[in-house]
Amino acid sequence: MARSEIQLKNPENQGKGFEQLSAKHPEVGKAILKGSWNYIGHSNVDTVKTLNPLWMKNIDTNVKNKLWKKCGSVRKTLVNFGKNKAIIAVGAGQSFNKNKDVLKRVSNKDGVRDWEYRDFIIIASNHQFKPLLDMGIIPDFVVLVDGSDVVYDQLTKDIPKEGQHSTLLAGLHCSPKVMSEWVRQKRELRFFLTTTKEVKEQFHKATGKMPYDHVIMQGGNVLNTALTMGLQVFDSRVFMAVGNDLSFPLEKDLDERRSSYYADGDYSSNARGTGTGRDEASSKFMWLGFNLKKKPGVEYVNYNSYDIELDPVGVSRTLWVYKTWIESNMVLNSYKPEAQKVHYYNCSEGGILGVMARKDDDESLNDINNWFMLDETCSYWHTAKLEDAVEQFYKAKDLLTWETKATV
């Protein structure tokens, strides 16, 4: 792989903050490349600048049409909703197809129980809402962070009646058209605010209320937001990510890349004319994705229980930001007090999450010894198949129950 194909650098020199961070938390410097960290901040500035006018308009409308007042805040209504439960967050990447049968079995077994006895919360991305319903899986929550109307059909068109049991968790900056139709179809909606300064200021201006009790750290995309939602609101300490590939297969034909970008083959929300125009499948950047094969006779314990193969896949700059954000924050998570830590099970086989490089120069990128899995430096990161992650959670919960009874 050539450096020009793989390197995603911030053109500005913003290294001082990273050096201070890695001095305070050495594990960050071992896992995250300095240029990758800097690129996050640079990208966030560009995103806010581009989308700010739309976000401000949407916030004003969602307040004036009384949706905010009617539906309320995530942080006011769902506190501790996931205590002692694991979150399974479902993205739309190709790896979803490798895990959908396991997810269906979990849903069939756990989804019919009363909430008190549930072990899992299923949270879907907006793209996966209808595909899950078509499979007979009713997500408990759907998360939306996109402020445009391109998600309208995904969330409001031809939704079966079972979809009424899903609650939408959406930024107040999201499309009033989508929000209003969701509510008109008699489905629950709860809002949150992002940490963006302009969003908080506009909320205060529109409502006269202080924003701080409604803010959730977003992380850029749906599944990163679902993680922070679980931590900040639900009080769930186990997170499993399915279909969070943040990459796409390297098909030679561009149309084939586009059709293989999502698990259901529907690229319309990204295409020019029908969607945002963020044609990420056309990106020529690459990284290595991982594939897992269980070692014969070995029960799942950690990533060493698998033979791991690394193969090139495509990645865009935007997807790269999402990847680095969650990896950085999971390393920082390991410094938190024990009661606040979260275990992240990365069950997005084929994707780039957790595949790390010690150096990003041309020679190093072509050296297999330069590559490693995040599990090696972050004990709360677990690369696993979904079936193994679920089984591990059940065993841990049974052990905790047994120890509690024994103590009593």
Number of C-alpha atoms within 10 A of each C-alpha: 15 13 16 12 15 21 18 19 17 18 10 10 10 16 13 10 12 18 15 11 14 16 12 11 15 14 18 24 19 16 24 22 19 21 19 20 22 22 21 21 14 16 15 16 11 11 12 15 10 11 13 17 11 14 23 20 15 21 25 20 19 22 17 13 12 13 19 20 13 12 14 16 22 24 20 13 12 15 15 16 15 22 16 16 23 23 23 26 27 31 27 25 26 26 22 25 17 18 19 18 14 16 21 17 13 18 19 14 12 16 21 10 12 8 13 7 11 16 21 24 24 21 29 29 25 25 25 24 26 24 17 18 17 13 11 13 22 24 27 16 23 24 25 25 22 19 21 19 16 17 20 17 15 17 22 20 12 9 16 11 11 13 21 15 14 20 18 26 22 24 26 30 28 23 26 22 14 20 23 16 15 20 17 11 13 12 16 16 23 24 26 25 24 22 16 16 9 15 22 21 15 18 20 14 13 16 15 10 12 12 19 12 13 18 20 22 17 21 22 21 19 25 28 20 23 29 28 19 23 27 21 17 20 22 21 26 20 24 25 27 24 29 28 29 29 26 29 28 22 19 15 8 9 13 13 14 21 22 18 20 25 23 20 16 15 15 20 17 20 18 16 12 9 11 16 16 12 13 16 20 26 15 15 14 22 25 23 25 27 21 19 18 12 16 13 9 7 10 11 18 13 16 19 15 18 20 12 17 12 18 16 19 22 27 28 22 18 17 18 20 24 20 26 21 19 21 22 18 12 21 25 17 18 20 12 11 8 9 7 14 18 21 18 23 22 23 30 32 26 28 31 28 26 25 20 23 23 16 15 19 14 15 12 16 21 14 11 10 10 14 18 16 19 24 19 15 15 20 14 18 25 22 28 28 25 24 16 18 23 21 12 15 16 14 12 12 15 12 12 12 12 12 11 10 9 8 7 6
